């Protein structure tokens, strides 16, 4: 018998398994880029494709691209199983497409790599009696990390955009075109919503039990990347070196966060989970 391990870059739309991504609840982390296939493009439960829905041309194009990729993949997998010699086919495919074709970031790539690591263990190394649960935990961990990354990204971007509005550097005179940004900062309408950090902390607390359960079920470090503790103790990675150049981001999400007049609230230091 020939043993074949197929590693896919996108989820499959059609599956016989109960853990299909088609019916898996997803969160809205759309990018709205042309040909940027998104999570919901592989789903049917969260999009209204009727004529009364709010889908636009980009949505239709991305959905069509997802279907074409799925058809090509299914054709290749079926061809492998129709070999003259018996074939034992193992498919390692992602449940959650972390980023689309046009959205690349070091943080999303890391999450995607970790999902691939877990999926490989799900199909090859996990105990057969616990394989279904391992698959479910892979989906929970990956989707939660993407949601955390999005919130962290939003916090950093808000911070960067607010600091860019500061018109004073040393003794430089204020330019008249800076008057409106100054007024917006003074009246509190343009401050950073630091309360996002509270959401991030809660999301990381919710993430830890999934990680611990997976490690306990598998009873093997091969079930998870070595840096698994960083997923709930540290920031996710972000490709925002320019925006973060002058931003004194706390070393961890659990440290005190105070942006002064740029922040909506002071978030005190908190004990990690």
VEXVOVEX-386755 format. One record per residue (C-alpha): residue number from 1; x negated, y, z; residue in one letter. Coordinates in Angstrom, 3 decimals. Last residue first. Layout:
// residues N
<NUM, <X, Y, Z>, 'A'>
...
***
This chain:
// residues 273
<273, <3.393, 33.630, 33.780>, 'X'>
<272, <1.235, 36.755, 33.946>, 'X'>
<271, <1.555, 39.045, 37.003>, 'X'>
<270, <2.720, 42.504, 35.998>, 'X'>
<269, <0.990, 45.831, 35.629>, 'X'>
<268, <3.414, 48.719, 35.555>, 'X'>
<267, <5.272, 49.906, 32.439>, 'X'>
<266, <5.378, 53.700, 32.435>, 'X'>
<265, <8.328, 54.910, 30.402>, 'X'>
<264, <9.292, 56.680, 27.172>, 'X'>
<263, <5.660, 57.080, 26.188>, 'X'>
<262, <4.022, 59.912, 24.278>, 'X'>
<261, <3.954, 62.271, 27.272>, 'X'>
<260, <1.667, 59.871, 29.098>, 'X'>
<259, <1.156, 56.639, 27.202>, 'X'>
<258, <1.199, 54.457, 30.303>, 'X'>
<257, <0.973, 50.695, 30.017>, 'X'>
<256, <-0.247, 48.719, 33.007>, 'X'>
<255, <-1.655, 45.303, 32.149>, 'X'>
<254, <0.459, 42.223, 31.367>, 'X'>
<253, <0.373, 42.599, 27.589>, 'X'>
<252, <-3.431, 42.166, 27.767>, 'X'>
<251, <-6.446, 44.446, 27.220>, 'X'>
<250, <-4.219, 47.516, 27.345>, 'X'>
<249, <-4.198, 49.386, 24.010>, 'X'>
<248, <-6.365, 52.498, 24.152>, 'X'>
<247, <-5.312, 53.697, 20.673>, 'X'>
<246, <-7.949, 55.623, 18.739>, 'X'>
<245, <-8.924, 52.852, 16.331>, 'X'>
<244, <-5.598, 51.019, 16.646>, 'X'>
<243, <-4.121, 52.424, 13.417>, 'X'>
<242, <-7.310, 51.663, 11.500>, 'X'>
<241, <-7.723, 48.180, 12.990>, 'X'>
<240, <-4.105, 47.271, 12.273>, 'X'>
<239, <-4.434, 43.648, 11.174>, 'X'>
<238, <-2.817, 42.332, 14.330>, 'X'>
<237, <-3.548, 39.264, 16.433>, 'X'>
<236, <-1.060, 38.208, 19.096>, 'X'>
<235, <-1.636, 39.849, 22.433>, 'X'>
<234, <-2.799, 37.740, 25.346>, 'X'>
<233, <-1.367, 35.598, 28.167>, 'X'>
<232, <1.538, 33.829, 26.422>, 'X'>
<231, <-0.161, 32.705, 23.205>, 'X'>
<230, <-3.584, 32.957, 24.809>, 'X'>
<229, <-2.885, 29.750, 26.723>, 'X'>
<228, <-2.687, 27.791, 23.435>, 'X'>
<227, <-6.284, 28.635, 22.513>, 'X'>
<226, <-7.265, 24.997, 21.954>, 'X'>
<225, <-4.714, 24.499, 19.175>, 'X'>
<224, <-1.840, 22.120, 20.018>, 'X'>
<223, <-0.960, 18.447, 19.681>, 'X'>
<222, <-4.600, 17.397, 19.483>, 'X'>
<221, <-4.899, 18.303, 23.155>, 'X'>
<220, <-3.012, 15.093, 23.894>, 'X'>
<219, <-0.298, 14.047, 26.303>, 'X'>
<218, <2.233, 14.571, 23.501>, 'X'>
<217, <5.186, 15.101, 25.774>, 'X'>
<216, <3.274, 17.105, 28.370>, 'X'>
<215, <1.593, 19.356, 25.816>, 'X'>
<214, <4.936, 19.995, 24.133>, 'X'>
<213, <6.639, 20.761, 27.420>, 'X'>
<212, <3.905, 23.209, 28.413>, 'X'>
<211, <4.172, 25.065, 25.108>, 'X'>
<210, <7.956, 25.264, 25.279>, 'X'>
<209, <7.768, 26.399, 28.921>, 'X'>
<208, <5.321, 29.214, 27.973>, 'X'>
<207, <7.446, 30.834, 25.264>, 'X'>
<206, <10.175, 32.186, 27.538>, 'X'>
<205, <7.564, 34.025, 29.597>, 'X'>
<204, <6.066, 35.354, 26.359>, 'X'>
<203, <9.477, 36.602, 25.245>, 'X'>
<202, <9.974, 38.267, 28.614>, 'X'>
<201, <6.667, 40.074, 28.306>, 'X'>
<200, <7.450, 41.195, 24.764>, 'X'>
<199, <10.837, 42.544, 25.844>, 'X'>
<198, <9.222, 44.552, 28.637>, 'X'>
<197, <6.640, 45.803, 26.136>, 'X'>
<196, <9.415, 47.163, 23.932>, 'X'>
<195, <10.129, 49.442, 26.895>, 'X'>
<194, <7.223, 51.533, 25.628>, 'X'>
<193, <9.578, 53.217, 23.171>, 'X'>
<192, <7.058, 55.704, 21.842>, 'X'>
<191, <8.039, 59.370, 22.015>, 'X'>
<190, <9.514, 61.289, 19.109>, 'X'>
<189, <12.771, 62.609, 20.586>, 'X'>
<188, <11.276, 63.678, 23.901>, 'X'>
<187, <11.960, 67.404, 23.594>, 'X'>
<186, <8.271, 68.244, 23.706>, 'X'>
<185, <7.302, 65.576, 21.152>, 'X'>
<184, <9.908, 66.844, 18.684>, 'X'>
<183, <8.790, 70.420, 19.257>, 'X'>
<182, <5.204, 69.513, 18.483>, 'X'>
<181, <6.210, 67.649, 15.314>, 'X'>
<180, <8.170, 70.765, 14.220>, 'X'>
<179, <5.311, 73.211, 14.747>, 'X'>
<178, <2.663, 71.208, 12.947>, 'X'>
<177, <3.343, 72.994, 9.657>, 'X'>
<176, <2.307, 76.273, 11.323>, 'X'>
<175, <-1.184, 74.965, 11.914>, 'X'>
<174, <-2.284, 74.970, 15.525>, 'X'>
<173, <-5.739, 76.367, 15.995>, 'X'>
<172, <-8.620, 74.001, 16.711>, 'X'>
<171, <-10.090, 74.389, 20.200>, 'X'>
<170, <-10.661, 70.715, 20.890>, 'X'>
<169, <-8.381, 68.647, 18.683>, 'X'>
<168, <-4.778, 69.807, 18.785>, 'X'>
<167, <-2.142, 68.824, 16.200>, 'X'>
<166, <-0.873, 65.591, 17.777>, 'X'>
<165, <1.326, 63.988, 15.122>, 'X'>
<164, <-1.151, 61.163, 14.434>, 'X'>
<163, <-0.762, 60.088, 18.060>, 'X'>
<162, <2.943, 59.454, 17.496>, 'X'>
<161, <2.413, 57.392, 14.335>, 'X'>
<160, <-0.226, 55.237, 16.027>, 'X'>
<159, <1.950, 54.546, 19.071>, 'X'>
<158, <4.973, 53.709, 16.954>, 'X'>
<157, <2.858, 51.358, 14.845>, 'X'>
<156, <1.410, 49.627, 17.902>, 'X'>
<155, <4.838, 49.089, 19.465>, 'X'>
<154, <6.359, 47.838, 16.197>, 'X'>
<153, <3.536, 45.353, 15.692>, 'X'>
<152, <3.967, 44.053, 19.228>, 'X'>
<151, <7.667, 43.580, 18.561>, 'X'>
<150, <7.043, 41.781, 15.267>, 'X'>
<149, <4.367, 39.560, 16.813>, 'X'>
<148, <6.743, 38.535, 19.593>, 'X'>
<147, <9.428, 37.576, 17.050>, 'X'>
<146, <6.837, 35.596, 15.056>, 'X'>
<145, <5.724, 33.855, 18.250>, 'X'>
<144, <9.297, 32.888, 19.122>, 'X'>
<143, <9.889, 31.410, 15.657>, 'X'>
<142, <6.700, 29.349, 15.895>, 'X'>
<141, <7.258, 28.059, 19.404>, 'X'>
<140, <10.889, 27.091, 18.845>, 'X'>
<139, <10.205, 25.430, 15.484>, 'X'>
<138, <7.260, 23.420, 16.817>, 'X'>
<137, <9.341, 22.527, 19.860>, 'X'>
<136, <12.028, 21.032, 17.633>, 'X'>
<135, <9.450, 18.963, 15.778>, 'X'>
<134, <8.005, 17.690, 19.058>, 'X'>
<133, <11.521, 16.769, 20.157>, 'X'>
<132, <12.071, 14.699, 17.025>, 'X'>
<131, <8.713, 12.967, 17.402>, 'X'>
<130, <9.337, 11.870, 20.970>, 'X'>
<129, <10.123, 8.182, 20.367>, 'X'>
<128, <7.657, 8.041, 17.488>, 'X'>
<127, <4.815, 9.254, 19.694>, 'X'>
<126, <3.209, 12.275, 17.980>, 'X'>
<125, <0.031, 11.799, 15.949>, 'X'>
<124, <0.940, 11.803, 12.257>, 'X'>
<123, <4.201, 13.643, 11.656>, 'X'>
<122, <4.381, 15.954, 14.659>, 'X'>
<121, <0.574, 16.238, 14.809>, 'X'>
<120, <0.434, 17.667, 11.299>, 'X'>
<119, <3.346, 19.952, 12.142>, 'X'>
<118, <1.490, 21.316, 15.166>, 'X'>
<117, <-1.618, 22.240, 13.197>, 'X'>
<116, <0.492, 23.691, 10.374>, 'X'>
<115, <2.351, 25.835, 12.889>, 'X'>
<114, <-0.991, 26.990, 14.259>, 'X'>
<113, <-2.123, 27.999, 10.779>, 'X'>
<112, <1.079, 29.991, 10.208>, 'X'>
<111, <0.695, 31.776, 13.528>, 'X'>
<110, <-2.905, 32.633, 12.596>, 'X'>
<109, <-1.813, 33.875, 9.151>, 'X'>
<108, <0.856, 36.016, 10.804>, 'X'>
<107, <-1.743, 37.628, 13.037>, 'X'>
<106, <-4.312, 38.178, 10.269>, 'X'>
<105, <-1.673, 39.846, 8.130>, 'X'>
<104, <-0.384, 38.960, 4.674>, 'X'>
<103, <3.060, 39.931, 3.396>, 'X'>
<102, <3.446, 39.498, -0.362>, 'X'>
<101, <4.089, 35.759, -0.634>, 'X'>
<100, <6.210, 35.681, 2.478>, 'X'>
<99, <5.178, 35.241, 6.075>, 'X'>
<98, <5.971, 32.783, 8.835>, 'X'>
<97, <7.897, 30.314, 6.691>, 'X'>
<96, <9.463, 28.380, 9.602>, 'X'>
<95, <9.844, 24.609, 9.380>, 'X'>
<94, <6.468, 24.057, 7.765>, 'X'>
<93, <5.764, 20.897, 5.779>, 'X'>
<92, <3.686, 17.812, 6.486>, 'X'>
<91, <5.043, 14.988, 4.336>, 'X'>
<90, <3.947, 11.397, 4.926>, 'X'>
<89, <4.402, 9.044, 1.971>, 'X'>
<88, <3.711, 5.329, 2.224>, 'X'>
<87, <3.450, 4.304, -1.420>, 'X'>
<86, <4.041, 0.868, -2.926>, 'X'>
<85, <2.220, 0.444, -6.247>, 'X'>
<84, <3.883, 1.191, -9.570>, 'X'>
<83, <4.382, 4.767, -8.387>, 'X'>
<82, <7.899, 6.088, -8.015>, 'X'>
<81, <7.211, 7.517, -4.559>, 'X'>
<80, <4.670, 10.008, -5.877>, 'X'>
<79, <7.083, 11.139, -8.591>, 'X'>
<78, <9.756, 11.824, -5.968>, 'X'>
<77, <7.348, 14.040, -4.031>, 'X'>
<76, <6.364, 16.000, -7.142>, 'X'>
<75, <9.961, 16.537, -8.198>, 'X'>
<74, <10.981, 17.584, -4.704>, 'X'>
<73, <8.220, 20.193, -4.662>, 'X'>
<72, <9.206, 21.626, -8.038>, 'X'>
<71, <12.859, 21.822, -6.980>, 'X'>
<70, <11.929, 23.526, -3.700>, 'X'>
<69, <9.747, 26.076, -5.451>, 'X'>
<68, <12.614, 26.881, -7.832>, 'X'>
<67, <15.077, 27.194, -4.929>, 'X'>
<66, <12.774, 29.580, -3.055>, 'X'>
<65, <12.314, 31.687, -6.196>, 'X'>
<64, <16.094, 31.877, -6.645>, 'X'>
<63, <16.508, 33.051, -3.048>, 'X'>
<62, <13.841, 35.687, -3.616>, 'X'>
<61, <15.510, 36.943, -6.798>, 'X'>
<60, <18.984, 36.970, -5.207>, 'X'>
<59, <17.737, 38.882, -2.163>, 'X'>
<58, <15.906, 41.334, -4.398>, 'X'>
<57, <19.054, 41.934, -6.461>, 'X'>
<56, <21.155, 42.754, -3.411>, 'X'>
<55, <23.062, 40.681, -0.841>, 'X'>
<54, <25.671, 42.576, 1.207>, 'X'>
<53, <28.417, 39.971, 0.930>, 'X'>
<52, <31.780, 40.449, -0.789>, 'X'>
<51, <30.657, 38.582, -3.893>, 'X'>
<50, <29.762, 35.622, -1.678>, 'X'>
<49, <26.163, 34.821, -0.751>, 'X'>
<48, <26.579, 35.665, 2.935>, 'X'>
<47, <23.277, 34.834, 4.610>, 'X'>
<46, <22.601, 33.391, 8.061>, 'X'>
<45, <23.516, 29.710, 7.770>, 'X'>
<44, <22.101, 29.057, 4.324>, 'X'>
<43, <18.392, 29.127, 4.965>, 'X'>
<42, <15.240, 29.031, 2.850>, 'X'>
<41, <15.692, 32.628, 1.705>, 'X'>
<40, <16.406, 33.419, 5.351>, 'X'>
<39, <12.776, 32.823, 6.227>, 'X'>
<38, <11.458, 35.144, 3.573>, 'X'>
<37, <10.102, 34.801, 0.066>, 'X'>
<36, <8.260, 37.993, -0.814>, 'X'>
<35, <9.032, 38.000, -4.532>, 'X'>
<34, <9.800, 41.721, -4.378>, 'X'>
<33, <9.398, 42.998, -0.849>, 'X'>
<32, <12.249, 43.347, 1.630>, 'X'>
<31, <10.065, 42.368, 4.615>, 'X'>
<30, <12.633, 40.499, 6.655>, 'X'>
<29, <12.098, 39.590, 10.299>, 'X'>
<28, <15.714, 38.807, 11.103>, 'X'>
<27, <15.817, 35.844, 13.441>, 'X'>
<26, <16.610, 32.319, 12.345>, 'X'>
<25, <19.030, 29.655, 13.507>, 'X'>
<24, <18.102, 26.256, 12.006>, 'X'>
<23, <20.669, 24.856, 9.619>, 'X'>
<22, <18.536, 24.937, 6.495>, 'X'>
<21, <15.339, 24.350, 8.498>, 'X'>
<20, <16.172, 20.662, 8.524>, 'X'>
<19, <15.708, 18.934, 11.865>, 'X'>
<18, <18.477, 16.409, 11.216>, 'X'>
<17, <16.433, 14.669, 8.540>, 'X'>
<16, <17.949, 14.013, 5.130>, 'X'>
<15, <16.333, 17.067, 3.681>, 'X'>
<14, <17.055, 19.660, 1.040>, 'X'>
<13, <15.701, 23.191, 1.344>, 'X'>
<12, <12.118, 22.127, 1.877>, 'X'>
<11, <9.810, 24.405, 3.829>, 'X'>
<10, <6.886, 26.163, 2.140>, 'X'>
<9, <3.129, 25.536, 1.945>, 'X'>
<8, <3.316, 21.766, 1.723>, 'X'>
<7, <0.866, 19.093, 2.905>, 'X'>
<6, <1.401, 15.679, 1.333>, 'X'>
<5, <-0.209, 12.689, 3.061>, 'X'>
<4, <-0.315, 9.606, 0.826>, 'X'>
<3, <-0.941, 6.051, 1.994>, 'X'>
<2, <-1.179, 3.514, -0.834>, 'X'>
<1, <0.000, 0.000, 0.000>, 'X'>
***
